[in-house]
Structure formats: C-alpha cells, structure tokens
Amino acid sequence: MKRKTLDLIVGAGLVVLAGLLLVAGLVLTSNANFANDYVKTQLSQQQITFKTADTLTAEEKQSACLVQYAGQPLNSGKQAECYANEFIGLHLKSIAGGKTYAQLGDVQNDLKAKIADAQKANDTTAATDLQKQLTDTNTARETVFKGETLRGLLLTSYGFSEFGAKAAQAALVAYLASGLLLLLGAAGLVHAARTPRNQGFAVPETTAKELSNT
C-alpha cells in the first residue's frame, strides 16, 4: 500500500470519527439543556423561597447552603437538594421524635390497641389520655407525610439535574476529542496531498541491505 493511500484512509477515518463525536456532543448538550430547563421550570412553579438570613434559626444557620441561598427563590437542582436535606430534613427531625411516616404508623396501631384494651377494662381516664396521644400522632404523621413527600420530590429534581450536569460534562469530552481527531485527520489529509502518488514507505538502510543479501 502506498503512503499516500494510507494517509488518505487514516485521515478520512479520523475526520469521520470526529464528526460522529461532534454529533454525540450535540445530542448530549441538548439533553443537558432539556434537563436544566425542565428542572428550573418545575421548581419555579412551586414558588418556594429560602428564608431570609435574618429569620434563620440558630440550627438553620449551621447549614452553609441555607445561609448561601437565604432569601433566594428555589429554581435549581443544588438548591432543591439543600432545601430538602438541610431545611425540610432538619424540621422533620423535630416532629414526633424524628420518627418517619412508616414508624408513626406502628405507633398509631399500638395506641389503637391500647385504647381498645382500656375501653374493655372500662378505664375511661386511660382511654381518654390514649385517644389524645393518638390524635397528636395522627396530626404528626400527616405533617411528616407532607414533609417527606415534598422532600422526595425535591430530591428527585436534584437527581434529574445531576443527570443533566453529567451529560454536559460528557458533551465537553466529546467536543474536545472531536477537535483533536479533526486536527489529526486534517494533518493526515494534508500530508497525503503533499505526498507523491507513487511514494512508498521508507525502508531503513540496514533493513534494505539485509533484504538485498537474501
């Protein structure tokens, strides 16, 4: 195979590969933009705003992101993560001793069983006290359910935004690789254009002598 032919094949192949990587980068960029725009639109519709710096409690001020985003509207994945974990998560710990929605369900069932036993024993005082505890637990469980639901939705938005960020990073790598391959391919084609049609590969002098002796 002539040197010119090889240069043309390699150069053209690198240019084609560069084009494929460029297309992949454009697709990844489109996906990243969609993810970012979608997350921003959905979060903006919630009309959530971080507490202003002067209204943060001592516990809340220990969170760097709550201080950083103080007073700002929530419209990004990072802000959603902060609000979900540092604000909602913090306040959920102060409700019903930090028990989750599922754990409070067990508490409810236990109280209902105790109320039934107290009623069977005609212990009105105990039944009344247990009923009050059950009412408080029902209220706490409903609050925890709302908090956990909102927290879950915000973290889902954060996760979706991270997919967008990863797509943007992958797109950058694809663009860089595409540019490098395009330069190499162009160099190969330029070299092919400058190489005489009948020129072959140069054979080292020592190798040429060995071939002539055989």
N, C-alpha and C positions, 0 to 999 in steps of 0.2 A: 504493500500500500504506500502511495506517495505521501510525502509530508504535507503537501497542500490539501490533499483529500482528508487526511486525518484531522488537520486543523479545522477544516470546514465542518466535519461531523461533530467534533468536540465543541467547537464554538457555537454551532447552531443548537446543539443539545443543551448547552448551558443557558442560552437565551430562552429556549422554550421552557426550561425548568424555572428560570427567573420569572417568566410570565405566569406560570402556574402558581408560584409562591405569591406573586402580586395579587392574583385573583383571590387566593386564600386569605391574604391580609385584608383585602377589601370586604370579604364576607365576614371575617371576624370583627372588623371595625363596625360594620353595620349591626351586628349582633350586640356589640358593646354599647353602641349608641341607643339601640332599642331598649336594652336593659336599664340604662341610666335614665332615659326619658320616661319609661314606664314606672320605675320606682319613684321618681320625682313627682310624676302626675298623681299616682295613687296616694302617696304620703301627703302631698299638698292638700288633697281633698279632705283629709282628716282634720285639718285646721288645728293641729297640735302645736303649741308654743312652749318652749322651755321656760321655767320660772326665771324671773329676773334675779340678778346677783344679790340684790338687797333682800329678797324674800326667801333665799335658800336657808334651810336649817343647818345647824352645826354638822349633822351627819351628812347632809347633801353636799356641803362644801368640801368634804373629804374626797369627793369624786372629781377628778381633774376635768373630765369631759362635761359634767354638769356646769362647772364653772366656765369652761371654754365656750359652751353653747348657750349660756344664760341669756334669756330674752330673745333668742332666735327662733324662727319658725322651723318646724321639723320637716325637711324635704330631701334628705339624703340617707343612704344606707348606713353610714357611720353614725349619723345622728339617731337613727332608729335603733341601732344596737345600744347606744348609750342610754337612751330613754327607757328601753326595755329592761336592761340589766341594772343600771345604776339608779333609776328613779322608780319604775314600777316594781322591780325586784326588791329594792330596799324597803318599800312600803308594804309589800306583801309579807315580808318577814315580821312586821309588827301586828299582823292580823292573826288572831287565833293561835298565837304562839308559833307562827311561821308554818303552820300545817298547810298542806296542799288541798286542792279540791277533793281529791280521792280520799285523803286521810280524814277530812272532815265528814265524808260520807260514813266512814266507820264510826266516828263519834256520834253522829246522828242515830245510827242504828242502835248503838249501845244505850243512848239516852232513851230511845223509844222503848227498849226492852225494860229498862229500869222504871220508866213511868208505868208500864203495864203491870209490873210486879207491885209497885206502890199502890196502884188502884185496886189490885186484887186484895192487898193487905189492908185496904181502907185507910191508908196513911195519906190523908189529904195534904198535910203540910209538905211532906216529901215530894208528892206528886206535883204540887204547885211549883216548888223550887226547881224540880227537874224540868218541868214544862218551860219555865223561864230560861233555863240553860239551853233547852232545845231551840227556843225562839232565837236566842242570841247566836247559836251555832248556825241556824238556817240563814240568818242575815249575813254572818261572816262568810258562810260558804258561797252565797250568791255574789258577795263582793269579790271574793277570791276568784270565782269563776270568770267574772268580767275582767279582772286584772290579768289572769293567766291567758285569757283569750286574746286580749289586746297585745300582751307581751309576745305571744306566739306569732301573731300577725306581723308585728314589727320586726321580729327576728327573721321571719320568712322573707320580708322585703330586704332585710340586710343581706341574707344569703343570696338572694337574686342579684343584688347589686354587686356582690363579690364575684359571681359568675361573669358579670359584665366587665369587671376590672381584670379578671384573668384573661378574658377574650381580648381586651385591649393590649395586654402585655404580649399575648401570643401574636397579635397582629403586628406589633412593633418588631418582634423577632423575625416574622415573615418578611416584612419590608426590608430589614437590614440584610437578610440572607438573599432576598431577591436582588437588591442593589449590588451585592458582592458578586453573585453569579452573573449578573448582566455585564459587569465590568470585565470579568474573566472571559465571558463568551465573546464580548466585543473585541477584546485583545486577541483572542484566537482567530476571529474572522479577519481582523486587520493583518495579523501575521500571515494568514492564508492568502490574502490579497497581494502581499509583498513577496510571497514565495513563488519562485518559478514553477511552472506546471510540471516539469519533468524532474524536479529535485527530489531525491530520496533522503533517507536518514543518513547522517554522517556516521561512518564506521571508524572507531578508534584505530590509530596506526598499528598498534601491537596486534589488534584483532585481525586487521587486514593482512598482516604478514603471516599470521598463523593460518589464515584461510588460504593464502597463496601457496604455502608449503604443503598443504594437504592435497 
